[in-house]
Amino acid sequence: MSEKLTFERYEFKYFVRERVVDAVRRFAAPFLEPDEYAAKHPGGRYRIHNLYWDTPELHFYRAHCAGSDDRFKLRIRSYGDGQGARFLEVKRKIKQVIIKHRAKLDAGMYEGALAGDWEQAIGRDSGPFLQEFLARAVSHGAVPTIAIRYEREAYKSVFADDARLTFDRGLCYQIVDQHGSDREESGWIYVEETPDLRSPVLIELKATGYFPGWMSDLVQRFDLQRINFSKYLVTLGHHLELRKADFDRLPRSVLGRGGSR
């Protein structure tokens, strides 16, 4: 099966408690089957690794916080243990529509991208999505900024409507250097997505063009409350808050914070 390289769809997100997940899964079971990655992993769960790029001034992050009409993210995504196939992705949101373009990378192209060696990263067979990522990264001066990881349980429609249902858990992150250096297992920082939920699970309903009837029924049956949620904004925002808290703990002086008289 060839990899799908372009997506244009709606994505709705909801938080639920872990105890609700099994009932949601049973409700949706007649309409879904495990996706191609879940089928390869015991229990149907697999890790997703995203390495997000931003400018040193965090222009992409700030554009998302401001709710810019045509905003985008740059990232490298991998599945499972993070050592398999990797994809350069440009993910845009225009009003309510998610548009994602991706290009598959081999090991040499991946190393070239991290090093900023775009001639090596693009290679001789440069498709339009590689060129799109390159144009956006170079014009904005984007560099690897934050690595995000979470566990996904994903299902796809048994019909020809491209609908998907995913459950995401265990969101964590690490700040990386400009070359996206290797992450240490002990360095992951876990994020409590919402303070009022214990062990929250993020549900995403995804569909192209329209949502099938069973999705509407599912939302009503479990009284799901739609939220605006971005893993990139939450994790980077969490890091900035921690950094600000550390700064606020520095001693004051007549010269300002951190000085000594």
C-alpha positions as a printed NumPy array, in Angstrom:
array([[  0.   ,   0.   ,   0.   ],
       [  1.445,   3.388,  -0.981],
       [  1.807,   6.095,   1.638],
       [ -0.77 ,   8.861,   1.526],
       [  1.083,  12.163,   1.197],
       [ -1.662,  14.78 ,   1.284],
       [ -4.592,  15.225,   3.644],
       [ -7.441,  17.732,   3.734],
       [ -9.973,  17.152,   6.484],
       [-11.766,  18.32 ,   9.594],
       [-10.503,  17.326,  13.034],
       [-12.609,  17.616,  16.19 ],
       [-11.058,  16.98 ,  19.622],
       [-12.462,  15.946,  23.004],
       [-11.113,  14.919,  26.411],
       [-12.557,  11.884,  28.207],
       [-11.679,   9.911,  31.308],
       [ -9.938,   6.586,  30.779],
       [-12.944,   4.667,  32.092],
       [-15.059,   5.988,  29.193],
       [-12.687,   4.805,  26.458],
       [-13.829,   1.181,  26.335],
       [-17.47 ,   2.179,  25.91 ],
       [-16.558,   4.606,  23.11 ],
       [-14.491,   1.888,  21.44 ],
       [-17.374,  -0.602,  21.567],
       [-19.842,   1.972,  20.206],
       [-17.602,   2.72 ,  17.195],
       [-16.438,  -0.869,  16.561],
       [-18.992,  -1.696,  13.782],
       [-17.668,   1.197,  11.702],
       [-13.912,   0.934,  12.237],
       [-10.828,  -1.246,  12.088],
       [ -7.279,  -0.669,  13.423],
       [ -5.196,   1.571,  11.177],
       [ -2.085,   0.337,   9.38 ],
       [  0.262,   1.246,  12.243],
       [ -1.925,  -0.133,  15.047],
       [ -2.155,  -3.458,  13.228],
       [  1.626,  -3.848,  13.566],
       [  1.784,  -3.342,  17.344],
       [  0.553,  -5.545,  20.2  ],
       [ -2.534,  -4.054,  21.806],
       [ -2.995,  -1.691,  18.871],
       [ -1.081,   1.17 ,  20.476],
       [  2.02 ,   2.808,  19.087],
       [  4.137,   5.851,  19.767],
       [  4.21 ,   8.935,  17.601],
       [  7.32 ,  11.124,  17.631],
       [  7.09 ,  14.674,  16.279],
       [ 10.065,  16.999,  15.972],
       [  8.655,  20.515,  15.533],
       [ 10.547,  23.355,  13.907],
       [ 10.174,  27.023,  14.748],
       [ 12.184,  30.207,  14.539],
       [ 14.484,  31.184,  17.432],
       [ 11.864,  33.852,  18.253],
       [  9.05 ,  31.253,  18.114],
       [  7.169,  33.012,  15.331],
       [  5.085,  29.93 ,  14.469],
       [  4.102,  29.403,  18.097],
       [  3.116,  33.04 ,  18.499],
       [  1.074,  32.985,  15.277],
       [ -0.895,  30.029,  16.623],
       [ -1.438,  31.735,  19.979],
       [ -2.739,  34.789,  18.116],
       [ -5.152,  32.646,  16.087],
       [ -3.795,  33.676,  12.679],
       [ -6.174,  32.702,   9.87 ],
       [ -3.612,  30.806,   7.78 ],
       [ -1.116,  29.296,  10.197],
       [  1.148,  26.304,   9.793],
       [  3.493,  23.928,  11.575],
       [  6.684,  22.281,  10.325],
       [  7.624,  18.902,  11.771],
       [  9.29 ,  15.556,  11.193],
       [  7.067,  12.638,  12.208],
       [  7.917,   9.001,  12.886],
       [  5.989,   6.043,  14.238],
       [  6.727,   3.226,  16.668],
       [ 10.243,   3.314,  18.111],
       [ 11.15 ,   6.451,  16.172],
       [ 13.756,   4.632,  14.087],
       [ 11.579,   3.676,  11.106],
       [ 10.26 ,   5.769,   8.248],
       [ 10.195,   9.509,   8.855],
       [  8.107,  12.155,   7.157],
       [  8.62 ,  15.866,   6.662],
       [  5.238,  17.499,   7.181],
       [  3.717,  20.913,   6.606],
       [  0.469,  21.14 ,   8.547],
       [ -1.761,  24.134,   7.914],
       [ -5.089,  25.188,   9.368],
       [ -7.258,  27.461,   7.256],
       [-10.372,  28.344,   9.227],
       [-11.679,  24.882,  10.268],
       [ -9.898,  22.796,   7.609],
       [ -6.67 ,  20.906,   8.307],
       [ -4.364,  20.585,   5.275],
       [ -1.301,  18.362,   5.634],
       [  1.421,  17.67 ,   3.079],
       [  4.136,  15.121,   3.789],
       [  7.241,  13.713,   2.142],
       [  8.985,  10.495,   3.132],
       [ 12.622,  10.715,   4.218],
       [ 15.295,   8.073,   4.172],
       [ 18.035,   8.058,   6.829],
       [ 20.44 ,  10.208,   4.823],
       [ 17.792,  12.803,   3.989],
       [ 16.765,  12.957,   7.661],
       [ 20.321,  13.601,   8.826],
       [ 20.707,  16.238,   6.139],
       [ 17.542,  18.025,   7.251],
       [ 18.679,  18.129,  10.878],
       [ 22.083,  19.473,   9.856],
       [ 20.539,  22.11 ,   7.6  ],
       [ 22.15 ,  20.443,   4.581],
       [ 19.15 ,  20.816,   2.306],
       [ 20.951,  19.536,  -0.784],
       [ 21.417,  16.208,   1.02 ],
       [ 17.922,  16.334,   2.543],
       [ 16.145,  16.981,  -0.739],
       [ 18.236,  14.607,  -2.827],
       [ 17.899,  14.181,  -6.558],
       [ 14.217,  13.221,  -6.462],
       [ 12.713,  16.344,  -4.893],
       [  8.931,  16.318,  -4.87 ],
       [  6.7  ,  19.364,  -4.341],
       [  6.133,  18.713,  -0.619],
       [  9.846,  18.519,   0.117],
       [ 10.236,  21.786,  -1.717],
       [  7.362,  23.315,   0.256],
       [  8.941,  22.358,   3.587],
       [ 12.323,  23.665,   2.403],
       [ 10.878,  26.981,   1.213],
       [  9.043,  27.61 ,   4.485],
       [ 11.952,  26.506,   6.703],
       [ 14.588,  28.536,   4.881],
       [ 12.514,  31.691,   4.377],
       [ 11.62 ,  31.823,   8.091],
       [ 14.949,  30.559,   9.434],
       [ 13.268,  27.641,  11.223],
       [ 15.27 ,  25.114,  13.239],
       [ 14.384,  22.005,  15.308],
       [ 12.816,  23.302,  18.524],
       [ 10.832,  20.74 ,  20.501],
       [ 10.355,  16.956,  20.371],
       [  6.898,  15.68 ,  21.308],
       [  5.88 ,  12.093,  21.97 ],
       [  2.602,  10.369,  22.797],
       [  0.89 ,   7.01 ,  22.555],
       [ -1.833,   6.567,  19.939],
       [ -4.609,   4.039,  19.491],
       [ -6.021,   4.625,  16.02 ],
       [ -8.884,   3.316,  13.914],
       [ -9.918,   3.943,  10.322],
       [-13.282,   3.571,   8.644],
       [-14.283,   0.241,   7.097],
       [-16.163,   2.285,   4.495],
       [-14.799,   4.505,   1.723],
       [-15.235,   7.774,   3.636],
       [-11.729,   8.163,   5.142],
       [-13.117,   8.744,   8.661],
       [-10.779,   8.122,  11.603],
       [-10.99 ,   7.856,  15.38 ],
       [ -7.902,   8.123,  17.586],
       [ -7.166,   7.996,  21.314],
       [ -3.975,   9.765,  22.455],
       [ -2.313,   9.338,  25.855],
       [  0.917,  10.165,  27.669],
       [  1.833,  13.473,  26.041],
       [  5.427,  14.466,  26.818],
       [  8.173,  16.623,  25.339],
       [ 11.808,  17.655,  25.327],
       [ 13.404,  20.882,  24.179],
       [ 16.124,  20.098,  21.63 ],
       [ 19.103,  21.966,  20.25 ],
       [ 19.109,  23.402,  16.753],
       [ 20.226,  20.057,  15.327],
       [ 17.483,  18.032,  16.993],
       [ 20.018,  16.024,  18.99 ],
       [ 19.144,  12.563,  20.323],
       [ 16.731,  12.576,  23.238],
       [ 17.437,  10.83 ,  26.547],
       [ 14.637,   8.647,  27.892],
       [ 14.932,  10.279,  31.303],
       [ 14.546,  13.747,  29.814],
       [ 10.898,  13.554,  28.764],
       [  8.572,  15.957,  30.59 ],
       [  4.979,  14.795,  30.869],
       [  2.163,  17.295,  30.555],
       [ -1.1  ,  17.162,  32.509],
       [ -3.355,  18.336,  29.7  ],
       [ -6.247,  19.526,  31.856],
       [ -6.036,  19.958,  35.622],
       [ -9.596,  18.698,  36.255],
       [ -9.059,  15.314,  34.577],
       [ -7.007,  12.469,  35.992],
       [ -5.208,  10.455,  33.278],
       [ -7.064,  12.245,  30.475],
       [ -7.393,  10.711,  27.038],
       [ -7.642,  12.896,  23.964],
       [-10.156,  11.703,  21.364],
       [ -9.875,  12.992,  17.812],
       [-12.591,  12.52 ,  15.209],
       [-11.334,  13.114,  11.673],
       [-13.249,  13.164,   8.414],
       [-12.991,  14.468,   4.883],
       [-15.852,  16.611,   3.659],
       [-18.471,  15.523,   6.175],
       [-18.756,  13.562,   9.396],
       [-20.575,  10.234,   9.086],
       [-23.748,   9.782,  11.111],
       [-22.177,   7.407,  13.621],
       [-19.713,  10.126,  14.68 ],
       [-22.549,  12.548,  15.429],
       [-24.318,   9.797,  17.351],
       [-21.133,   9.058,  19.313],
       [-20.73 ,  12.703,  20.337],
       [-24.341,  12.851,  21.521],
       [-24.283,   9.441,  23.22 ],
       [-21.271,  10.326,  25.4  ],
       [-21.994,  14.058,  25.669],
       [-18.545,  14.916,  24.323],
       [-17.549,  18.556,  24.616],
       [-15.424,  19.804,  21.765],
       [-12.201,  21.63 ,  22.677],
       [ -9.464,  23.564,  20.919],
       [ -6.243,  21.73 ,  21.663],
       [ -2.801,  21.757,  20.074],
       [ -0.093,  19.429,  21.371],
       [  2.54 ,  21.829,  20.073],
       [  1.042,  24.868,  21.823],
       [  0.449,  23.016,  25.096],
       [  3.924,  21.488,  25.366],
       [  5.866,  24.566,  24.304],
       [  3.619,  26.715,  26.498],
       [  4.327,  24.352,  29.402],
       [  8.07 ,  24.77 ,  28.846],
       [  7.789,  28.563,  28.703],
       [  5.782,  28.606,  31.93 ],
       [  8.393,  26.464,  33.679],
       [ 11.137,  28.745,  32.421],
       [  9.225,  31.808,  33.608],
       [  8.689,  30.195,  37.03 ],
       [ 12.426,  29.557,  37.32 ],
       [ 13.119,  33.169,  36.358],
       [ 10.588,  34.47 ,  38.894],
       [ 12.368,  32.58 ,  41.676],
       [ 15.618,  34.481,  41.084],
       [ 16.387,  37.13 ,  43.751],
       [ 15.419,  40.708,  43.068],
       [ 17.832,  43.602,  43.361],
       [ 17.937,  47.29 ,  42.537],
       [ 19.424,  46.235,  39.205],
       [ 16.521,  43.933,  38.425],
       [ 16.087,  40.178,  38.679],
       [ 19.145,  38.042,  39.044],
       [ 21.481,  40.875,  39.919],
       [ 23.386,  41.463,  43.139],
       [ 24.028,  44.713,  44.874]])
